Amino acid sequence: MTSNHPSVAERLKDIMSELPVPLTIITAEFDGVKRAVTISSFTCHSMRPPLITFNIDCGSQFCEVIKNTSHFAVHFPNENHIHICKHLAQKGLTSEEQFSIIQYEKNEFQTPIITDIPSILFCQKEEIIKVGDHIILVGRVIEAKKTDEKTGLLYHQRSFITI
């Protein structure tokens, strides 16, 4: 029997689209494969020790890289980076396609660092917790970079909003 009513998951997705959430870009590399992803689930979890968390879909290409690497970077984009956020939100891009529009350098852990983003957290992976079809990744902040340039990009009702 087929129903024309939205599923609970579809209704949840619709409700969550009404909640403004901050956007971050996570980058990582493992075994020569670099990946990046735009996420809306970033949270500062603890200050002592400095821990952050975010969620990743287990079926994503990024998931395999982040599960196997030891370090990653969290980038805090602003209105100048909306095109990058949209680009990285696309499914099915190769590593080369993802980074084709991004200027980046690699740090000592081979993590790709987007060069023109004003605030970046450099993190070491602490723990991965599988929950449903996602993982929750816990990372320890080992270094933080912040310029005077304004950051803050939200996603709300399927649109980008600057603050």
N, C-alpha and C positions, 0 to 999 in steps of 0.2 A: 504494500500500500504506500503510495507516494503522497507526501503532504506538500502543500503550497506555502505552509507557514515557515518562517525563518527558524533555523536551528538555534539552540541556546548559544552555540559558538558564534553564529552570525549576529545575534542580538548583543552578545558581549562585545564583539568587535565594534558594533555600531555605538554602543554606550561609551566604550573607551575612546572613541574618536572625539567625543565631546569634552574629554579631559585634556587640557593643555599639558604637554610633556616636553622636557628639554631634550634636544638632540645632541648626540655625540657621535664621533667617528672613531671606531676602533681599528687599529692596524696591527698586523702581526706577520711573522714569517717563520716557516718551518721547512727545512730541507730544500731551500731554494725557491719555495713557493710563497709569494707574498699575497696577502689578502687584506681587504678593508671592508668595513660594513658600517652603514648608518644605523644607529640604534636609538630607541626611545625609552629604554629601561634602565638607564644608568642611575645609580644611587651611591652617595657617600655613606658608607655603612658604619665606620668607626674612625675616630681620630687617634686613639691610643690602643692598638697600633693603627696607623693610617690605612684603612681598608675600604675598597670600593666593590660594588657588585653590578652585574648586568646579566641579561638573559640572551641566549642565542638559540635559534631553531636548530634542532639536531640534524635536520635534513639539509642545512645550508653548507655551501662550500667552505665558509669561514669556520664552521664548527670543527672540522677536522684539523685545520691549522691551529686554532686556539687550544684545542685539547692536547696537542703535541708540542707546542712551544713553551718556553719557560718565561718569556717576557712579551709585553705588548705595550701599546701606547693608546691613551685616550685623548682625543682632540676635541676642543670646544669651539665649534665654528660660530661665525657670525653671518650677517646678511651677505657678505662677500663670498660665502661658501655654499650658498643654496644649490648652485649647479652641481657642486661636488656631492652634496647630500643626496640629491635626486639621482645622480649618476650611480652612486654606490648602492642605492636602494633597488636597482634593477637586478633581477634574478638572471642567472645563467652567463654572466660575463666571465671571461677568462681573466687570469691574473694580469696579463698584459693589457687587456681591454679596460680593466678597472683603473689601472695606473696610467693610462694613456693621456688623461687630462690633468693629472696631478703632478705638481713639482714636489719631490721628496728627496730626502737623504736617509741613509741608514745609520743607526747608532751602533755602539759597540756590541749590542746583542743581535744585530742584523734586523732590527725592527724598522720598518719604513716610517719615517717621520715627515708629515706634511709640513713643508717649510713656511708657508705663509699663514698658518693658524696661530693666533696669539696666545692661547693657553693650552698646555699639554701636560698630562700626567704620564710619567714613565713608571710602569708597573711590572711586578713579578707575580706570576700566577701562584696563588696559595691553595685554592681548592676548587673542585668542580662537583656540583650536586645535580644529578639528573632528576628532573621533575616534569612528568608528562612528556610532551614532545619537545621540550627545551632543556638546556642546561643553565644553571645559575653559576656564573663564574665569580669567584672571590679573588681579588687582586690586592697586593700590598703596594702602596705608592712608595717608590724608592727615590723619586725626584719629581719636582714640579717646576714648570716654566710658565711665567706669566709676563706679558708685556703690558704696556699702558693702553693698548687697543681694546676697545669694548668687545666683549663676547656675550653670547646669549642668543640662542635660536630655539624657538618652540615649534612644535607641530600640534595643530589644533584643527579639527574638522577637515582633515586631509589637506591642510594648507600650512605653509611656513609663515611664522610670525617672528619679528625681531622685537627685542626688548631693550 
